[in-house]
Amino acid sequence: MQGFLAAMVMLAGCVQDRHKEAVTRIATPIDMSGHWEIDYSRSDNLQSQLNSVSRQVQREAARRSRLAEEGRGFTGSPLPGGRDLVTLARLAEIITEPALLDIMQDDARVRVKRDNSFALICENDGSGLTATNDALGVQRCGWDGEQLFFSLALQDGLDITHRLSRGGDSDSLLLVTSVETAAARVPLVVSQYFTRYDPEALGYRCQRTLTKGKVCTTQ
């Protein structure tokens, strides 16, 4: 986990190859700048999302078993086991842990500062995709319509995608995160809503974990 932090949908035909982020709409950047705090009441529960993925895998395992009994073949990679799904959930928990976002934006650059995590930075003028390739893997970012996305495909098979969009009003932001690992080519997707807040007035901090649920502490 420490190495990951430092370095840092459904079953389509079942478990599949590495996801490739698709940009299908003309870039129409919108202003997302400001301070944002997570709204747990509207956001996905990670345990519920993991349970949903587990049920998908179980249904696919049953389908494959029926095909085998009937003497019919099927295509698809090996299904993830219980440990693979637990690893996927733990990674998703780390990746989606930040409860506060500080977004700075101009015509050519967006910086999403996240508490206790690395910042997401995209230098893009809206004319197309920005891609970089380094020792860690391939990083892409850009605008897909009014959605700002960040895609990271690491060499070890970990794929992370973040999509930011306005949540329907000026005081709401939606962050949709998708996480896949080499052993679990089933995306665990977590949707989180954020609302504007005044950093000077915030006197507490909350986070949600798989083991303890929602926990709040004073700052």
C-alpha positions in Angstrom: 0.0 0.0 0.0 2.8 2.4 0.9 4.5 1.9 -2.5 1.2 2.5 -4.2 0.7 5.8 -2.3 4.2 6.9 -3.1 4.0 6.0 -6.7 1.0 6.6 -7.3 -19.7 -0.9 -16.1 -20.4 -3.9 -15.7 -18.9 -7.3 -16.7 -18.7 -6.8 -20.5 -18.3 -10.4 -21.7 -17.2 -10.9 -18.1 -13.6 -10.1 -17.1 -12.0 -8.2 -19.9 -8.8 -6.5 -21.1 -7.6 -3.3 -19.7 -10.1 -0.5 -19.9 -9.3 2.2 -22.5 -10.8 5.6 -21.6 -13.1 6.9 -24.4 -13.6 10.5 -25.2 -16.8 10.8 -27.2 -17.9 14.5 -26.8 -16.6 17.9 -27.8 -14.7 19.5 -25.0 -16.8 22.2 -23.2 -14.8 23.0 -20.1 -16.7 24.4 -17.1 -15.6 26.1 -13.9 -15.1 23.7 -11.0 -12.8 25.9 -8.9 -13.3 26.3 -5.2 -13.3 24.3 -1.9 -15.4 21.1 -1.8 -16.4 18.8 1.1 -17.7 15.3 0.6 -21.5 14.7 1.2 -21.6 11.1 2.6 -25.4 11.1 2.5 -25.4 11.2 -1.3 -22.2 9.3 -2.0 -21.8 5.6 -2.6 -21.0 3.2 0.2 -17.9 1.3 -0.7 -19.0 -1.9 1.0 -22.2 -1.8 -1.0 -20.3 -1.3 -4.2 -18.0 -4.2 -3.4 -21.0 -6.4 -2.6 -22.5 -5.5 -6.0 -19.2 -6.5 -7.8 -19.1 -9.8 -5.8 -22.6 -10.6 -7.0 -21.6 -9.9 -10.6 -18.7 -12.3 -10.3 -20.9 -15.0 -8.6 -23.5 -14.7 -11.4 -20.8 -15.0 -14.1 -19.3 -18.1 -12.3 -22.7 -19.7 -12.3 -23.1 -18.9 -16.0 -19.8 -20.5 -16.9 -20.6 -23.6 -14.8 -23.9 -24.1 -16.7 -22.1 -23.7 -20.0 -19.5 -26.3 -19.0 -22.2 -28.7 -17.9 -23.8 -28.3 -21.3 -20.5 -28.9 -23.1 -20.5 -25.4 -24.5 -17.4 -23.2 -24.5 -17.0 -19.7 -23.3 -14.5 -16.9 -23.6 -13.1 -14.7 -20.8 -10.2 -14.3 -18.4 -10.2 -16.1 -15.1 -12.6 -14.7 -12.6 -11.2 -12.9 -9.5 -11.2 -14.7 -6.2 -12.2 -13.4 -2.8 -8.7 -12.1 -2.0 -8.5 -10.3 -5.3 -11.8 -8.5 -4.5 -10.6 -7.6 -1.0 -7.4 -6.1 -2.5 -9.5 -4.2 -5.0 -11.6 -2.8 -2.2 -8.7 -1.8 -0.1 -7.1 0.1 -3.0 -10.4 1.7 -3.8 -10.7 2.8 -0.2 -7.3 4.5 -0.2 -8.0 6.1 -3.6 -11.4 7.5 -2.6 -10.5 8.4 1.0 -10.0 12.2 0.5 -12.9 14.1 1.9 -11.8 17.6 0.9 -11.0 19.0 -2.6 -9.4 22.3 -3.4 -9.7 23.0 -7.1 -7.7 25.7 -8.9 -8.5 26.2 -12.6 -7.6 28.5 -15.5 -7.9 28.2 -19.3 -5.0 25.8 -19.6 -4.6 24.0 -16.3 -6.7 22.3 -13.6 -5.3 21.3 -10.2 -7.4 19.2 -7.9 -5.7 19.2 -4.5 -7.0 16.3 -2.3 -6.4 16.1 1.5 -3.9 13.4 2.5 -3.3 12.4 -1.1 -1.5 13.5 -4.3 -3.0 16.3 -6.4 -4.6 15.5 -9.8 -3.2 18.0 -12.4 -4.2 18.4 -16.0 -2.6 20.8 -18.4 -5.0 20.9 -21.3 -6.4 23.7 -23.4 -9.6 21.7 -24.3 -8.4 20.9 -27.8 -7.8 17.2 -27.2 -6.3 14.6 -24.8 -3.1 15.1 -22.9 -1.0 12.0 -22.4 2.2 11.3 -20.6 4.2 8.0 -20.5 6.8 7.4 -17.8 8.2 4.6 -15.6 4.9 4.3 -13.7 2.7 3.9 -16.7 0.4 6.0 -18.9 -1.4 9.0 -17.7 -4.2 10.8 -19.6 -6.4 13.7 -18.9 -8.8 16.0 -20.7 -12.3 17.2 -21.1 -15.1 14.9 -22.4 -17.9 17.3 -22.8 -18.4 19.0 -19.5 -16.6 16.1 -17.6 -13.0 16.4 -16.6 -11.3 13.0 -16.5 -8.0 11.6 -15.3 -6.9 8.2 -16.3 -3.8 6.3 -14.9 -2.7 2.9 -16.2 0.2 1.7 -14.1 2.7 -0.9 -15.3 1.6 -3.4 -12.6 -1.9 -3.6 -14.1 -3.6 -1.1 -11.8 -6.0 1.2 -13.6 -7.6 4.3 -12.0 -10.1 6.7 -13.7 -11.5 9.8 -12.1 -14.4 11.8 -13.7 -15.4 15.2 -12.4 -18.6 16.9 -13.3 -21.0 19.4 -11.8 -23.7 17.7 -9.8 -26.7 19.6 -11.3 -26.2 22.9 -9.4 -23.4 25.4 -8.7 -22.8 24.1 -5.2 -22.5 20.4 -6.1 -19.7 18.4 -7.6 -19.7 14.7 -8.7 -16.5 12.6 -8.7 -16.9 9.1 -10.2 -13.8 6.8 -9.6 -13.2 3.5 -11.3 -10.6 1.1 -10.0 -9.3 -2.2 -11.6 -6.4 -4.4 -10.9 -4.5 -7.0 -13.0 -6.1 -9.8 -10.9 -9.7 -8.3 -11.0 -10.6 -6.9 -14.4 -14.0 -6.0 -12.9 -14.3 -2.2 -12.3 -15.2 -1.1 -8.8 -17.0 2.2 -9.4 -17.6 4.7 -6.6 -19.6 7.9 -7.0 -18.9 10.7 -4.5 -20.8 14.0 -4.2 -19.1 17.1 -2.9 -20.6 20.5 -1.8 -19.0 23.9 -1.4 -17.6 24.8 2.0 -15.8 27.6 3.7 -12.4 26.3 4.8 -12.3 28.9 7.6 -15.5 27.6 9.2 -14.7 23.9 9.1 -14.1 22.6 12.6 -14.3 18.8 12.0 -13.2 16.2 9.5 -15.0 12.9 8.6 -14.0 9.8 6.7 -15.7 6.5 5.8 -13.8 3.2 6.1 -14.8 -0.4 5.3 -14.3 -1.5 8.9 -15.6 1.5 10.9 -18.1 3.2 8.6 -18.3 7.0 8.9 -16.0 8.5 11.6 -15.7 12.2 12.4 -13.1 14.0 14.5 -12.5 17.6 15.4 -9.6 19.5 13.8 
